[in-house]
Amino acid sequence: MVFSNKAVIIIAFISFFPIFGNSQQCEYTLSGQVMDYHQKTPLEGATVLILETKMESITTVNGVYTFSNLCSGTYTLEVSHPECSTILMNVRVDGDTEIEVKLEHHLEELDEVKVVGNIIRDKTNSAQEETLNLNTLENYSAGNLGDALKELGGVSSLNTGANIVKPAIHGLNGSRVLVLNDGVRMQDMEWGAEHAPTLDINSAGSVSVIKGASALQYGGDAIGGVIVAEQARIPRRDSIYGKTILSGVSNGRGGNIVTELTKSYESGWFLKGQGSYKRLGDHEAPDYVLSNTGVQEIAASLQLGKHHFTWGWDARYSYFNTEIAILRASHIGNVDDLIRSINSGEPSIIRPFTYDLQNPRQEVTHHLGKLKFYKRFEGLGKLNVQYDFQSNRRFEYDIRRGERDNIPSIDLELTTHTVSTDFKWDTKDDINILVGLMGRYQDNFANPDTGVRRLIPDYEKIDFGSFLIGEYRVTNQLLLDAGIRYDYNKIDAQKFYRTSRWEERGYDNDFQDLIVEDLGTQLLVNPVLDYHNFSATVGGKYITTNGLQLKLNYALAQRAPNPSELFSDGLHHSAARIELGDLRIKNETSHKITTTLEKDFSTWGILLEPYANWVQNFIVLEPTGVEFTVRGSFPVWEYRQTNARLLGVDFSAYSNWTDHWITEHKFSLVKGKDTDTDIALINIPAANWRNSVTFSKPEWNGFEASLESQYVFRQNETPDNIMVFSPQQQEDVVLEINTAPDAYHLLGFRSKMEFPFSNKTKLTTTLAVSNLLNTNYRDYLNRQRFFADDLGRNFTLQLKLNY
């Protein structure tokens, strides 16, 4: 056979091809273990995939994976596990190679790599807890935190008009309710009855309410509960996104605008900015203008940081300024004005609508700065270290003559520095332990150049706290938790007392050693007060095989008295009353038992939460009489201590009747009793019954419409009214200062639609109407109920653009 030269060459190439192939030496092995980052234990059943070759290996019971016959080169491994976040990693193979892979399989950490908005974890295991998600918070963009929280069972509010709303949990408010803003405990003079939280609701990604003192990591003095406002987590990916919300409000003839922009990087860096502005004029009751009830609010925040799985840091600064006008008719000149207001049923001053913010009014500015660092230690746990700074400046303007009208009657500046650290051991699936320390220094400066007697004195305050919390998962169905906390508080104050007041309250017998200087008509005293507080909690959660969830929790909490309860002494101008504290006031001690029964069925669900709270040395502020001053005669409100009992229940249920119709139902009831005198406690919310029906049709551009009914019962259990002397009538008369208003029923409506412009841009429109029937009503927990009706009908139109 004769071959051509070309054929010979081809045959020779084919014959020697295996030799050339072997020169690549594809005989290498890649192997190793897939390990849990926390526990350093092997993960069985993990999938290791080489993307270039599509070769796959499933780890053994020892976490071992193996690949054979690999060539020299760089490969991309995709490592996944059913309980872990998937990771990608580059591997260089130049011979037999061993690579150990570490995965994180704790659900808490998995949440951190997802875009938030809808991922909300419980802060405790056995406590009663509810959360407002981002969508609900956005509905209240033009409102405030207190109004939004009333969406939750067991949460009410103590109001001073429509703009000053203090959250109350299970009938307790003020210093008994802690507010945390992005991990920072707010220090904004929360002890005042007309001091609303200085927190912009638009800056939060979610808000959780823990009903009681079970969350010891936040503070041991949360006898009422804890409100935790958290930022939305930022994903680790190259992205830029944001939103703008524009709201128009009919009652007040104004609105607000909110804008937010976030830039994130796959490297872990991120930058987020947010700002909001709100402006409203006088609000209106159904029949008249509520003169001087406008508000102006400006808020902004900037956040910067870098987050890795093993370590990270972030810094945040926020600014909040609000100027709030207080109903002109609520400013009384004497007790006869109050008697006339209560009897007339109509404000004594009604003026045309205006945007002007006149006296009486408040102006509050709050600065918050935070720096946080975290570090995860392999096979051990996670360390957090945080420093935060707060500056809170409060002006309260009274109606005064001449040039003094522009000088505040109260001028307070509160500065707070806090350092905290905690460490979480989470190396075991069934046991978690959290331990932490906190140190805080606070300085309050009361400007003496106001021309009136200082209601709150200068003081320095030092706080120290430590806690230990443990969780133990007995079985997949039963989880137990327990904790203990110690807090030390020291207040060093410099205060002037009128000599007559000092002797009237018997301080000359009990506190003579506190006098620093005797100025004749007044005394300079230096109270230095120490408080030691112990708190503890123990509880459990059990989930039955059919999904029924049971929780039981006991919490012991102690709270030191706040500066207002100790030192108040004189006319509180914006409240138009004389307030008197008491240096003898001791720690409050609360014993609270809560239970939860929760069950979700296929189309409906139910939640029942009864509770009982016994408080020793409960601090009460209540009206006791009238005092005559150069300004006139004013009601006197005094702080005293007693023993109290609060019993209550929160109930909620929902039913999905069809794919398009759902109803929700909520009922809250709390009973407060002074067990020493067997009389009702003051300012306990009335029973509240809320029902709503919602229709949704997603295919109609996400159309949703709901009608809500709210019935507030009359509070029939109130303290007795007091007898006062009327200078005008020259006789003692009954001042119905504790009489509760009638029950009332309100209807509300809300609808929304969504209009996508592109894959990343969407416009959401919302129309809401509150007090749909323009009902006349007064709420027992609104301090302006003596002077005017509550708000009339209000339309809110909201446009939200996500981009």
Sequence and secondary structure as in RCSB ss.txt:
>XXXX:A:sequence
MVFSNKAVIIIAFISFFPIFGNSQQCEYTLSGQVMDYHQKTPLEGATVLILETKMESITTVNGVYTFSNLCSGTY
TLEVSHPECSTILMNVRVDGDTEIEVKLEHHLEELDEVKVVGNIIRDKTNSAQEETLNLNTLENYSAGNLGDALK
ELGGVSSLNTGANIVKPAIHGLNGSRVLVLNDGVRMQDMEWGAEHAPTLDINSAGSVSVIKGASALQYGGDAIGG
VIVAEQARIPRRDSIYGKTILSGVSNGRGGNIVTELTKSYESGWFLKGQGSYKRLGDHEAPDYVLSNTGVQEIAA
SLQLGKHHFTWGWDARYSYFNTEIAILRASHIGNVDDLIRSINSGEPSIIRPFTYDLQNPRQEVTHHLGKLKFYK
RFEGLGKLNVQYDFQSNRRFEYDIRRGERDNIPSIDLELTTHTVSTDFKWDTKDDINILVGLMGRYQDNFANPDT
GVRRLIPDYEKIDFGSFLIGEYRVTNQLLLDAGIRYDYNKIDAQKFYRTSRWEERGYDNDFQDLIVEDLGTQLLV
NPVLDYHNFSATVGGKYITTNGLQLKLNYALAQRAPNPSELFSDGLHHSAARIELGDLRIKNETSHKITTTLEKD
FSTWGILLEPYANWVQNFIVLEPTGVEFTVRGSFPVWEYRQTNARLLGVDFSAYSNWTDHWITEHKFSLVKGKDT
DTDIALINIPAANWRNSVTFSKPEWNGFEASLESQYVFRQNETPDNIMVFSPQQQEDVVLEINTAPDAYHLLGFR
SKMEFPFSNKTKLTTTLAVSNLLNTNYRDYLNRQRFFADDLGRNFTLQLKLNY
>XXXX:A:secstr
    HHHHHHHHHHHHHHHHHHTT   EEEEEEEEETTT  B TT EEEETTTTEEEE  TT EEEEEEE SEEE
EEEEE TTS  EEEEEEESSSEE  EEE   HHHHHHTS  SS    S SSS EEEE HHHHHHTTTS HHHHHT
TSTTEEEEEETTTEEEEEETTB GGGEEEEETTEE  S TTSTT      GGG SEEEEE SS  TTT TT SSE
EEEEE     SSSEEEEEEEEEEETTTTEEEEEEEEEEE TTSEEEEEEEEEEEE  EE SSSEESS  EEEEEE
EEEEEEE SSEEEEEEEEEEEEEEE  GGG  SSHHHHHHHHHH S S          SSEEEEEEEEEEEEEEE
EETTTEEEEEEEEEEEEEEEEE   SGGGGGS SEEEEEEEEEEEEEEEE  SSSEEEEEEEEEEEEEEEE STT
SS  SS EEEEEEEEEEEEEEEESSSSEEEEEEEEEEEEEEEEEEEEEHHHHHHTTHHHH GGGEEEE SSEEEE
  EEEEEEEEEEEEEEEE TTS EEEEEEEEEEE   HHHHH EEEEGGGTEEEE  TT   EEEEEEEEEEEEE
 SSEEEEEEEEEEEEEEEEEEEEEEEEEETTEEEEEEEEEEEEEEEEEEEEEEEEE SSSEEEEEEEEEEEEEET
TTTEE TT    EEEEEEEEEETTTTTEEEEEEEEEE         EEEEETTTTEEEEE SS     EEEEEEE
EEEEEE SSS EEEEEEEEESTT      TTBTTTTT      EEEEEEEEE 
